[in-house]
Amino acid sequence: MRLADRVAIVTGGARGIGRAIALGYAREGAHVVVADQDGATAERTAAEVRALGRRGLAVAVDVAQRAQVETLVERVVQELGRLDVMVSNAGISLPHDFLDTPEELWDRTIGVNLKGVFLCGQAAARQMVRQGGGGAIVNTASQRVESGDPRGVPYVASKGGVRSLTKAMALALAPYGIRVNAIGPGPTLTDLNRERMADPATRARFVDRVPLGRLGDPEDMVGAAVFLASDEARFVTGHTLYVDGGWLAG
Ligand SMILES: NC(=O)c1ccc[n+]([C@@H]2O[C@H](COP(=O)([O-])OP(=O)(O)OC[C@H]3O[C@@H](n4cnc5c(N)ncnc54)[C@H](O)[C@@H]3O)[C@@H](O)[C@H]2O)c1
């Protein structure tokens, strides 16, 4: 097993891509903390982790709130003893016409998708340094970093920020042996976009741009997220690994 006895936090781990990563990590031997603003659903995913024979803990947290993120890391250390992997995956997408995009939508999107990744990465890294260094941080960016989206300007800006933050944090944390990478999912069917994708024309427009001919499934993201957290990626840092069915090759 590639993550045997590691302690990992997965933010946004209650459902979708985060849930798939949480369960994928547990299958690889990790103990997983499911950190999500939806505490009830996080508890269900944590129970699935426990059913795989690992320790699974649910913590209700808003990743945009520094005090809550710090409490999260403190609680993980109290209950599980250490922290080896932080997956900063929680994110929101609120498509809107650019000319009418309200300032509040910009602030909320940047707050969760970018500031949240900063806060979680910083709190995790401080703990990893206290432990003597080493560890891995895996952020969730998006294939939209490279391809844009006219109806998702704050979202694309936040994810571009995640890519840059990943590089800068990788440099800041390399002296401590902490690696920082990101995955960049392509269009992946989750609750984030299920309503939008229910429209056959919209779905076809997305699928047409994916050379492998389908939308992604949350399970498709697990291999990359396991790799980046594992020792197999011991010489990989500052990288964004796009998992997009070939969209960006087109
Ligand atoms: N689905 C896609 O097509 C796609 C593509 C590229 C990138 N992504 C990114 O992948 C990540 C996961 O997305 P998903 O599709 O699984 O979405 P999802 O909506 O199914 O899951 C997101 C989870 O994050 C949680 N969350 C939201 N805001 C939070 C906050 N402030 N604090 C804590 N938890 C919070 C939600 O409760 C939910 O459980 C996001 O960062 C998203 O931007 C998704």
PDBQT file of the ligand as one rigid body, heavy atoms in Angstrom, charges set to zero:
ROOT
HETATM    1  N1  LIG A 301     -16.358  18.631 -11.133  1.00  0.00    +0.000 N 
HETATM    2  C1  LIG A 301     -15.570  19.196 -12.029  1.00  0.00    +0.000 C 
HETATM    3  O1  LIG A 301     -15.836  19.175 -13.240  1.00  0.00    +0.000 OA
HETATM    4  C2  LIG A 301     -14.299  19.875 -11.588  1.00  0.00    +0.000 A 
HETATM    5  C3  LIG A 301     -13.385  20.258 -12.584  1.00  0.00    +0.000 A 
HETATM    6  C4  LIG A 301     -12.214  20.901 -12.192  1.00  0.00    +0.000 A 
HETATM    7  C5  LIG A 301     -11.963  21.147 -10.857  1.00  0.00    +0.000 A 
HETATM    8  N2  LIG A 301     -12.880  20.774  -9.920  1.00  0.00    +0.000 N 
HETATM    9  C6  LIG A 301     -12.566  21.075  -8.526  1.00  0.00    +0.000 C 
HETATM   10  O2  LIG A 301     -12.582  19.895  -7.768  1.00  0.00    +0.000 OA
HETATM   11  C7  LIG A 301     -12.906  20.210  -6.411  1.00  0.00    +0.000 C 
HETATM   12  C8  LIG A 301     -14.029  19.308  -5.949  1.00  0.00    +0.000 C 
HETATM   13  O3  LIG A 301     -15.164  19.578  -6.754  1.00  0.00    +0.000 OA
HETATM   14  P1  LIG A 301     -16.390  18.571  -6.925  1.00  0.00    +0.000 P 
HETATM   15  O4  LIG A 301     -16.732  18.563  -8.357  1.00  0.00    +0.000 OA
HETATM   16  O5  LIG A 301     -16.131  17.308  -6.216  1.00  0.00    +0.000 OA
HETATM   17  O6  LIG A 301     -17.536  19.424  -6.184  1.00  0.00    +0.000 OA
HETATM   18  P2  LIG A 301     -18.652  19.037  -5.148  1.00  0.00    +0.000 P 
HETATM   19  O7  LIG A 301     -19.522  20.240  -5.073  1.00  0.00    +0.000 OA
HETATM   20  O8  LIG A 301     -19.280  17.709  -5.445  1.00  0.00    +0.000 OA
HETATM   21  O9  LIG A 301     -17.831  18.871  -3.784  1.00  0.00    +0.000 OA
HETATM   22  C9  LIG A 301     -17.236  19.985  -3.159  1.00  0.00    +0.000 C 
HETATM   23  C10 LIG A 301     -17.214  19.738  -1.657  1.00  0.00    +0.000 C 
HETATM   24  O10 LIG A 301     -16.584  20.872  -1.064  1.00  0.00    +0.000 OA
HETATM   25  C11 LIG A 301     -17.338  21.262   0.073  1.00  0.00    +0.000 C 
HETATM   26  N3  LIG A 301     -17.121  22.687   0.312  1.00  0.00    +0.000 N 
HETATM   27  C12 LIG A 301     -17.543  23.720  -0.449  1.00  0.00    +0.000 A 
HETATM   28  N4  LIG A 301     -17.191  24.879   0.117  1.00  0.00    +0.000 NA
HETATM   29  C13 LIG A 301     -16.521  24.580   1.268  1.00  0.00    +0.000 A 
HETATM   30  C14 LIG A 301     -15.926  25.337   2.289  1.00  0.00    +0.000 A 
HETATM   31  N5  LIG A 301     -15.943  26.680   2.264  1.00  0.00    +0.000 N 
HETATM   32  N6  LIG A 301     -15.325  24.688   3.298  1.00  0.00    +0.000 NA
HETATM   33  C15 LIG A 301     -15.314  23.334   3.359  1.00  0.00    +0.000 A 
HETATM   34  N7  LIG A 301     -15.890  22.556   2.425  1.00  0.00    +0.000 NA
HETATM   35  C16 LIG A 301     -16.484  23.179   1.389  1.00  0.00    +0.000 A 
HETATM   36  C17 LIG A 301     -18.772  20.924  -0.279  1.00  0.00    +0.000 C 
HETATM   37  O11 LIG A 301     -19.596  20.806   0.875  1.00  0.00    +0.000 OA
HETATM   38  C18 LIG A 301     -18.605  19.612  -1.044  1.00  0.00    +0.000 C 
HETATM   39  O12 LIG A 301     -18.656  18.502  -0.178  1.00  0.00    +0.000 OA
HETATM   40  C19 LIG A 301     -13.248  21.691  -6.392  1.00  0.00    +0.000 C 
HETATM   41  O13 LIG A 301     -12.115  22.436  -5.976  1.00  0.00    +0.000 OA
HETATM   42  C20 LIG A 301     -13.564  21.982  -7.841  1.00  0.00    +0.000 C 
HETATM   43  O14 LIG A 301     -13.371  23.331  -8.182  1.00  0.00    +0.000 OA
HETATM   44  C21 LIG A 301     -14.038  20.139 -10.252  1.00  0.00    +0.000 A 
ENDROOT
TORSDOF 0
